[in-house]
């Protein structure tokens, strides 16, 4: 039902009363919020005052909070200023103490820079500081940083102190020391490595120092190889000694290689031949020709061919052409054609075309065709080169060309296009 005219004043009065009540509640809420904020502010102010009072009672002068924060920020910012090389050991220690407030990449860079310079000024102090750090990650970084410097400046000091470090960290330091020390004084590094406690860490250090020494004094390492058990590591060391010694004195290197047993002798002969071929391929080839037929001669010959083909493929090709039929001749032709095609494809192709018709030429054609993919990156150029060599091959031995093309891994479209160029039987 509707509201009568006589009831209108009463309804209006009720609405007005409700509006006034809402306004009163809103004002009360605002007063409560303001009052709460004042209480929180007073509590914080009282807390700061209490802390200031305690510090004052202790006799410590207290700066306003904003000034103190600004001073701390300035102190941290100053860590990046100044040349590290101009700092004393004491100044370095002070800066390192302040670096604990800096939690970013700059901290690590500055930290390592300061430690490196400290290690140059006072190796004992820097090493003891690094070892005394409580934070495990910082300690690891610090020790490795100091050790990196000492491994070059005073390896004897580092060697005396390195075993006092925890096992997991000492292993890393021993490896780095062996590598750095052997670069400057491999004999001293080897003597140190030989005195390490038995285990894989020692074996790795010995291997590293012997490798370095092989390039400096291969004869000294050759004398030690006789006392080592045959293993993959020993074989690698034999190869390193043979290559280094052949560069200095091929005759002595060959005499030593001849004293080695079985597979080590074959490996050493091949490495000597390869290294010798880098200096005088013709002389190395003559040496290989005088070896007894067998695996050792084959390995040495392959090494000479590989080295010679990169320098003078035409001369290497003439040498290989004299080989009797067999696997060594076939592999030699493959090496020469592959390398020659990368250097001068025109001359390589002419040599292949001038070979006697038969197995050697077919091997050469096959090697030339397979090397085109690696020597030419442009698909169109590859297709043109393949078309030329397949046409020439089919003129010489169409059956051999067709059989190879059938088993080739090229695309079906390219194989179909090339088949159309083959000369019929």
Beta strands, then each sheet from edge to edge (+ up, - down):
end
